[in-house]
Amino acid sequence: MNARWFAAAGALLCGIAVALGAYASHAADPAARPRLAIAAVFAFGHGLALVAVRARIGTLALLARSALLAGVLLFAGSLAWAAATGGPARLAPAGGMLLMLGWLLAAFDLSRKD
């Protein structure tokens, strides 16, 4: 996968986050709203990050983008799924770990000389 694909996925995540936030605010069950709001914030923030790191090239940048995308899908997706079904957000911790790893990889990559 090239950087353009990750940036497009990031932009899509931002759009989905806006819709998710609107749903959380206006139509969701009151008990589900906090989880949906957190999912929307994480999806939007990490979507922007995927767009921003598009310019980076190399294996480390690819690993950072991959971890960020997988992490936000697992984290925000798990919260949204749990809010929709009333079940647990079992995959959220794994997603959170991938997000942390992605940010650490991005920091290391960005600290290197080009």
MARBA-3410 file (N, C-alpha, C, O; in Angstrom, 1 decimal):
114
0.8,-1.2,0.0,0.0,0.0,0.0,0.9,1.2,0.0,1.9,1.3,0.7 ~ 0.5,2.2,-0.8,1.3,3.4,-0.8,0.7,4.5,0.1,-0.4,4.3,0.6 ~ 1.4,5.6,0.3,1.0,6.6,1.2,-0.3,7.3,0.8,-1.0,7.7,1.6 ~ -0.5,7.3,-0.5,-1.8,8.0,-1.0,-3.0,7.2,-0.5,-4.0,7.8,-0.1 ~ -2.9,5.9,-0.4,-4.0,5.1,0.1,-4.3,5.4,1.5,-5.4,5.5,2.0
-3.2,5.5,2.3,-3.4,5.8,3.8,-4.0,7.1,4.0,-4.8,7.3,4.8 ~ -3.5,8.1,3.2,-4.1,9.5,3.3,-5.6,9.5,2.9,-6.4,10.1,3.6 ~ -5.9,8.7,1.9,-7.4,8.7,1.5,-8.2,8.0,2.6,-9.3,8.4,2.9 ~ -7.6,6.9,3.2,-8.3,6.3,4.3,-8.4,7.2,5.5,-9.5,7.2,6.2 ~ -7.4,8.1,5.7,-7.5,9.1,6.8,-8.6,10.1,6.6,-9.3,10.4,7.5
-8.7,10.6,5.3,-9.8,11.5,5.0,-11.1,10.9,5.1,-12.1,11.5,5.6 ~ -11.3,9.6,4.7,-12.5,8.9,4.9,-12.8,8.7,6.4,-14.0,8.9,6.8 ~ -11.8,8.4,7.2,-12.1,8.3,8.7,-12.6,9.7,9.2,-13.5,9.7,10.1 ~ -12.0,10.8,8.8,-12.5,12.1,9.2,-14.0,12.3,8.9,-14.7,12.8,9.7 ~ -14.4,11.9,7.7,-15.8,12.1,7.3,-16.7,11.2,8.1,-17.8,11.6,8.5
-16.2,10.0,8.3,-17.0,9.0,9.1,-17.1,9.6,10.6,-18.2,9.4,11.2 ~ -16.0,10.2,11.0,-16.1,10.7,12.4,-17.1,11.8,12.6,-17.8,11.9,13.6 ~ -17.2,12.7,11.5,-18.2,13.7,11.6,-19.6,13.1,11.7,-20.4,13.6,12.5 ~ -19.9,12.1,10.8,-21.2,11.5,10.8,-21.4,10.8,12.2,-22.5,10.8,12.7 ~ -20.4,10.1,12.7,-20.5,9.4,14.0,-20.8,10.4,15.1,-21.6,10.2,16.0
-20.1,11.6,15.1,-20.3,12.6,16.1,-21.8,13.1,16.0,-22.4,13.4,17.1 ~ -22.2,13.4,14.8,-23.6,13.9,14.7,-24.6,12.8,15.2,-25.6,13.2,15.8 ~ -24.4,11.6,14.8,-25.3,10.5,15.3,-25.2,10.5,16.8,-26.3,10.3,17.5 ~ -24.1,10.5,17.4,-23.9,10.5,18.9,-24.7,11.6,19.5,-25.3,11.5,20.6 ~ -24.6,12.8,18.9,-25.3,14.0,19.5,-26.8,14.0,19.3,-27.5,14.6,20.2
-27.3,13.5,18.2,-28.7,13.7,17.9,-29.6,12.5,17.9,-30.8,12.6,18.1 ~ -29.0,11.3,17.7,-29.9,10.1,17.5,-29.6,8.9,18.4,-30.4,8.0,18.5 ~ -28.4,8.9,18.9,-28.0,7.7,19.6,-28.7,7.6,21.0,-29.1,8.6,21.5 ~ -28.8,6.4,21.5,-29.3,6.2,22.8,-28.4,6.9,23.8,-27.1,6.9,23.6 ~ -28.9,7.6,24.8,-28.1,8.4,25.7,-27.0,7.6,26.4,-25.9,8.1,26.6
-27.2,6.3,26.6,-26.1,5.5,27.2,-25.0,5.2,26.3,-23.9,5.0,26.7 ~ -25.2,5.3,25.0,-24.2,5.0,24.0,-23.4,6.2,23.6,-22.4,6.1,23.0 ~ -23.9,7.4,23.9,-23.3,8.6,23.4,-21.9,8.8,23.8,-21.1,9.2,23.0 ~ -21.5,8.6,25.1,-20.1,8.8,25.4,-19.1,7.9,24.6,-18.1,8.4,24.2 ~ -19.4,6.7,24.4,-18.6,5.8,23.6,-18.5,6.2,22.2,-17.4,6.3,21.6
-19.6,6.6,21.6,-19.6,7.1,20.2,-18.8,8.4,20.1,-18.1,8.6,19.1 ~ -19.0,9.3,21.1,-18.2,10.5,21.0,-16.7,10.3,21.1,-16.0,10.9,20.3 ~ -16.3,9.4,21.9,-14.9,9.1,22.0,-14.4,8.4,20.7,-13.3,8.8,20.2 ~ -15.2,7.5,20.2,-14.8,6.9,18.9,-14.7,8.0,17.8,-13.8,7.9,17.0 ~ -15.6,8.9,17.8,-15.5,10.0,16.7,-14.3,10.8,16.9,-13.6,11.2,15.9
-14.0,11.2,18.1,-12.8,12.0,18.4,-11.5,11.3,17.9,-10.6,11.8,17.2 ~ -11.4,10.0,18.3,-10.2,9.2,17.9,-10.1,9.0,16.4,-9.1,9.1,15.8 ~ -11.3,8.7,15.8,-11.3,8.5,14.3,-10.9,9.8,13.6,-10.1,9.8,12.6 ~ -11.4,11.0,14.1,-11.1,12.2,13.4,-9.6,12.6,13.6,-8.9,12.9,12.6 ~ -9.1,12.5,14.8,-7.7,12.9,15.1,-6.7,12.0,14.4,-5.7,12.5,13.8
-7.0,10.7,14.3,-6.0,9.8,13.7,-6.2,9.8,12.2,-5.3,9.5,11.4 ~ -7.4,10.1,11.7,-7.6,10.4,10.3,-6.7,11.5,9.8,-6.1,11.4,8.8 ~ -6.7,12.6,10.6,-5.9,13.8,10.2,-4.4,13.4,10.2,-3.6,13.8,9.4 ~ -4.0,12.6,11.2,-2.6,12.1,11.3,-2.2,11.3,10.1,-1.1,11.5,9.6 ~ -3.1,10.5,9.6,-2.8,9.7,8.4,-2.6,10.6,7.2,-1.8,10.3,6.3
-3.4,11.6,7.1,-3.3,12.6,6.0,-1.9,13.3,6.2,-1.2,13.5,5.2 ~ -1.6,13.7,7.4,-0.4,14.5,7.6,0.9,13.8,7.4,1.9,14.4,6.9 ~ 0.9,12.5,7.7,2.2,11.7,7.5,2.3,11.1,6.1,3.2,10.3,5.9 ~ 1.4,11.5,5.2,1.5,11.0,3.8,2.9,11.3,3.2,3.4,10.5,2.4 ~ 3.4,12.5,3.5,4.7,12.9,2.8,5.9,12.0,3.2,6.9,12.0,2.5
5.8,11.3,4.3,6.9,10.5,4.7,7.1,9.3,3.9,6.1,8.7,3.5 ~ 8.3,8.9,3.6,8.5,7.7,2.8,9.4,6.8,3.6,10.1,7.2,4.6 ~ 9.4,5.5,3.2,10.3,4.6,3.9,9.5,3.6,4.7,8.3,3.7,5.0 ~ 10.2,2.5,5.1,9.6,1.4,5.8,9.1,1.9,7.2,8.0,1.4,7.6 ~ 9.8,2.7,7.9,9.3,3.1,9.2,8.1,3.9,9.1,7.2,3.8,9.9
8.0,4.8,8.1,6.8,5.6,7.9,5.6,4.7,7.6,4.5,4.9,8.0 ~ 5.9,3.7,6.8,4.8,2.7,6.4,4.3,2.0,7.6,3.1,1.8,7.8 ~ 5.2,1.6,8.5,4.8,0.9,9.7,4.0,1.8,10.6,3.0,1.3,11.2 ~ 4.4,3.0,10.7,3.7,4.0,11.5,2.3,4.2,11.0,1.3,4.1,11.8 ~ 2.1,4.4,9.7,0.8,4.5,9.1,0.0,3.3,9.3,-1.2,3.4,9.6
0.6,2.1,9.1,-0.2,0.9,9.3,-0.7,0.7,10.7,-1.8,0.3,10.9 ~ 0.2,1.0,11.7,-0.2,0.8,13.1,-1.3,1.8,13.4,-2.3,1.5,14.1 ~ -1.2,3.1,12.9,-2.2,4.1,13.2,-3.6,3.7,12.6,-4.6,3.8,13.2 ~ -3.6,3.2,11.3,-4.8,2.8,10.7,-5.4,1.6,11.4,-6.6,1.6,11.7 ~ -4.6,0.6,11.6,-5.2,-0.6,12.3,-5.7,-0.2,13.7,-6.7,-0.7,14.1
-4.9,0.6,14.4,-5.3,1.0,15.7,-6.6,1.7,15.8,-7.4,1.4,16.7 ~ -6.7,2.7,14.9,-8.0,3.5,15.0,-9.2,2.7,14.5,-10.3,2.8,15.1 ~ -9.0,1.8,13.6,-10.1,0.9,13.2,-10.5,0.0,14.4,-11.7,-0.2,14.6 ~ -9.5,-0.6,15.1,-9.8,-1.5,16.2,-10.4,-0.7,17.4,-11.4,-1.1,18.0 ~ -9.8,0.5,17.7,-10.2,1.2,18.9,-11.6,1.9,18.6,-12.5,1.6,19.3
-11.7,2.8,17.7,-12.9,3.5,17.4,-14.0,2.5,16.9,-15.2,2.6,17.3 ~ -13.6,1.5,16.1,-14.6,0.5,15.6,-15.2,-0.3,16.8,-16.4,-0.6,16.8 ~ -14.3,-0.7,17.7,-14.8,-1.5,18.8,-15.7,-0.7,19.7,-16.7,-1.2,20.2 ~ -15.4,0.6,19.9,-16.3,1.5,20.7,-17.6,1.7,20.1,-18.7,1.6,20.7 ~ -17.6,2.0,18.8,-18.8,2.2,18.0,-19.7,0.9,18.0,-20.9,0.9,18.2
-19.0,-0.3,17.8,-19.7,-1.5,17.8,-20.3,-1.8,19.1,-21.5,-2.2,19.2 ~ -19.6,-1.6,20.2,-20.1,-1.8,21.5,-21.3,-0.9,21.8,-22.3,-1.3,22.4 ~ -21.2,0.4,21.4,-22.3,1.3,21.6,-23.6,0.9,20.8,-24.7,1.0,21.3 ~ -23.4,0.4,19.6,-24.5,-0.1,18.8,-25.1,-1.3,19.3,-26.3,-1.5,19.1 ~ -24.3,-2.2,19.8,-24.9,-3.5,20.2,-25.1,-3.7,21.7,-25.7,-4.6,22.1
-24.5,-2.8,22.5,-24.6,-2.9,23.9,-23.6,-3.9,24.5,-23.7,-4.2,25.7 ~ -22.7,-4.4,23.7,-21.7,-5.4,24.2,-20.5,-4.7,24.6,-20.4,-3.5,24.7 ~ -19.5,-5.5,24.9,-18.2,-5.0,25.4,-17.3,-4.5,24.2,-17.5,-4.9,23.0 ~ -16.4,-3.6,24.5,-15.5,-3.1,23.5,-14.1,-3.9,23.6,-13.1,-3.3,24.0 ~ -14.2,-5.1,23.3,-13.1,-6.0,23.6,-11.8,-5.7,22.8,-10.7,-5.9,23.2
-12.0,-5.1,21.6,-10.8,-4.8,20.7,-10.2,-3.5,21.0,-9.1,-3.2,20.5 ~ -10.8,-2.7,21.8,-10.3,-1.3,22.1,-8.9,-1.3,22.7,-8.1,-0.5,22.3 ~ -8.6,-2.2,23.7,-7.3,-2.1,24.2,-6.2,-2.5,23.1,-5.1,-1.8,23.1 ~ -6.5,-3.4,22.3,-5.5,-3.7,21.2,-5.3,-2.6,20.3,-4.2,-2.3,19.8 ~ -6.5,-1.9,20.0,-6.4,-0.7,19.1,-5.6,0.4,19.8,-4.8,1.1,19.1
-5.8,0.6,21.0,-5.1,1.6,21.8,-3.6,1.3,21.8,-2.8,2.3,21.6 ~ -3.2,0.1,21.9,-1.8,-0.3,21.9,-1.2,0.0,20.5,-0.1,0.5,20.4 ~ -1.9,-0.3,19.5,-1.5,-0.1,18.1,-1.4,1.4,17.9,-0.4,1.9,17.2 ~ -2.3,2.2,18.4,-2.2,3.7,18.2,-0.9,4.2,18.9,-0.2,5.0,18.4 ~ -0.7,3.7,20.1,0.6,4.2,20.8,1.8,3.8,20.0,2.7,4.6,19.9
1.8,2.5,19.5,3.0,2.1,18.7,3.1,2.9,17.5,4.2,3.3,17.1 ~ 2.0,3.2,16.8,2.1,4.1,15.6,2.6,5.4,15.9,3.4,5.9,15.1 ~ 2.2,6.0,17.0,2.8,7.4,17.3,4.2,7.3,17.7,5.0,8.2,17.3 ~ 4.7,6.2,18.4,6.1,6.1,18.7,6.9,5.9,17.4,8.0,6.5,17.3 ~ 6.4,5.1,16.5,7.1,4.9,15.2,7.1,6.2,14.4,8.2,6.5,13.8
6.0,6.9,14.4,6.0,8.2,13.7,7.0,9.2,14.3,7.7,9.9,13.6 ~ 7.1,9.2,15.7,8.0,10.1,16.3,9.4,9.8,16.0,10.2,10.7,15.7 ~ 9.8,8.5,16.0,11.1,8.1,15.7,11.4,8.4,14.2,12.5,8.9,13.9 ~ 10.5,8.1,13.3,10.7,8.4,11.9,10.9,9.9,11.7,11.8,10.3,10.9 ~ 10.0,10.7,12.3,10.1,12.2,12.2,11.4,12.8,12.8,11.8,13.9,12.4
12.0,12.1,13.7,13.2,12.6,14.4,14.4,12.3,13.6,15.5,12.9,13.8 ~ 14.4,11.5,12.6,15.5,11.1,11.8,15.8,12.1,10.7,14.9,12.8,10.3 ~ 17.0,12.3,10.3,17.4,13.2,9.2,16.9,12.5,7.9,17.0,11.3,7.8 ~ 16.4,13.3,7.0,16.0,12.8,5.7,17.2,12.6,4.8,17.0,12.2,3.7
END
